[in-house]
Amino acid sequence: MNDRDNTVLAVRDLSVDFLTGRGTVRALRHVDLTVPDNRVVGIVGESGCGKSTLINCVLRLLAANAVVADSSSVVFKGRDVLAMSPADLRGIRGKEISMVFQDPMTALNPVISIGTQMTDILYRLDMSMADKRRLATDMLGQVGIPDPARRLADYPHQFSGGMRQRICIAMALMMNPGLLIADEPTTALDVTLEAQIIHLMKDLCARFGCSMLFVSHNLGLIAELCDEVVVMYAGEVVEQGEVHDLFHRAQHPYTRMLLDCDPARIEEKRRDLPTISGSVPDLIDLPRGCIFAPRCPQRYAPCSDTAPATYDVNAVHQARCFKVRDA
Amino acid sequence: MLFYTIKRLGLAILIVCLAMLMLLSAIHLVPGDPAGIALGPRATPEMRAEFRALMGMDQPFFMQYFRFLGNVITGDLGVDVWSRRPVRTMIGEQLPHTIALAMTGLGWAIVLGIPMGCYSAVHRNSVLDKLTGVLSVGCIAIPSFIVGLYALLLFAVELKIFPAIGAGDAGDIRDQLVHLVLPGLAVGLGWVGYLARFVRTSMLEVMGENHIRMARAYGLSNRRITYIYALKLAILPTVALLGVGVGSLISGAVFAEIIFARPGIGKMVVDAVNTRNYPIVMGGVLVTTMLFALSTLISDLIAAWLDPRIRQGL
């Protein structure tokens, strides 16, 4: 993967450790990821695979016990976020990169009105309060909140979960950012709302010309929404590529098993859902070879001794598996 | 908000009425005849009967209660058994001093305690945080009369910065304020510690919530996040605590009033208990109860003003 000119975000060799009382948790190891201009990149993986650590690292919102390796870089539009001063970082947050969080019920401050929370984000703009409120009203209208002018004075508890997520999306796009990060934005909502919210995000991102980094464990959503997919397992990127190619020619055994486990893709009638046997490795004491080897049904000689590098499946598709090298 | 205020006001009145019932029962539960205790062993039966009639104790309990209630509504708190002066006038003279003292203590607690708690939460595990931790626990542990005595020795007797006793000259506001500093500190120091600890804990809790992370993700300034987004939520339990705390500040005022020889309700009630002067005891305790109900009412209204969820009855 080359850093093209039209790249919005380039994460290179990102490794993050968490220092805990039990030992050093190696949450992310040598992660590479590129978000091209005007594209939607999905990150998929089970809980604890490092998805949230990755996106929190992009805005440097990690907990105090996190240690980012010196060799890592997170380059946003040519500037390394990891090397930024706190003042420069604040300049990026919410303006250049914004974020929609997982749970809309807790993402908004319960004692501050929606209008104030929205106009607060606009503190960088040199405009009157009346203009800021007009802009906020306009954004609320765009995400489909009825009677937006009146509702600016309302508080989060007066909105339903779906409405709150719409408000969060409005807030995220208000400064017209170059990159929108969505951290499982529909997990806390019910299924009927999911499609609405996803379409809203896709429409608005296209209209505002903003790239999106979309985190989910829902393969159906990723397939529908994203242009490119990154599959993560236990803190590593195991496979990435163009969405159609990856879903139809999955190479890494983990990706294949993940696809097999998706209830939406199961066609024959069966009593129990397929699972991936074994459990996620302990991130404090990592296995020596391939991270997936202990659970992999197709492992062979090299897998348990040496860790595989990333090999090209084709020009738009890479996987971290010896089978790809040896094919 | 109006509906909430009315509801809350009704509750405050109910609390005072119940407190009056308990107060009257307490007088009845004192072993032996209150009149006998008040007048001493050598009183004649006629004197006791006269005393009982004077205090309305010859009537059935609930008649007494409703008479008490009626009298209080019309502002009649009875007369001092010994001097025959109206209790209302006597309380009226003492009350401003007690309120001023409690408010000074509260002021010390708020002005020192809340910033200390905020600082500790924001600079968690720093040297100053640990120092405030030790200081706060120290403040909580030292009884107010010890603080009063030592403050008196140090600032009034040795350094002569503040006056030692009395409430200052009537009409001279500045003199009265100077006289309040030390007793106020004695009453409020424990609360400085309480507030510092309490605010720190609730700030830390709020700072870990999702919406604070979101505010950070949007690049809001640390100052705005700490003092508006976090403090507005974190202060809510503190407001409730202070509503109750004013009650303990008023009872703590008794020591300060005695040590600094200040006039006040506390000192008046203690003297009245010693002389079995029931109308004054009842009047004093009743007014204290009312102050307590009023302060919880005010703290609930402040909480409702800060938190829309309370305001809208959720």
Interface residues (C-beta under 8 A of the other chain):
Chain A: L59 L61 L89 R90 G91 I92 R93 G94 K95 S98 M99 F101 D103 T106 A107 L108 N109 P110 V111 I112 S113 D120 I121 Y123 R124 Y155 H157 Q158 C168 M171
Chain B: E209 N210 H211 R213 M214 A215 R216 A217 Y218 G219 L220 S221 R224 I228 Y229 K232 L233 L236 L306 D307 P308 R309 Q312 L314
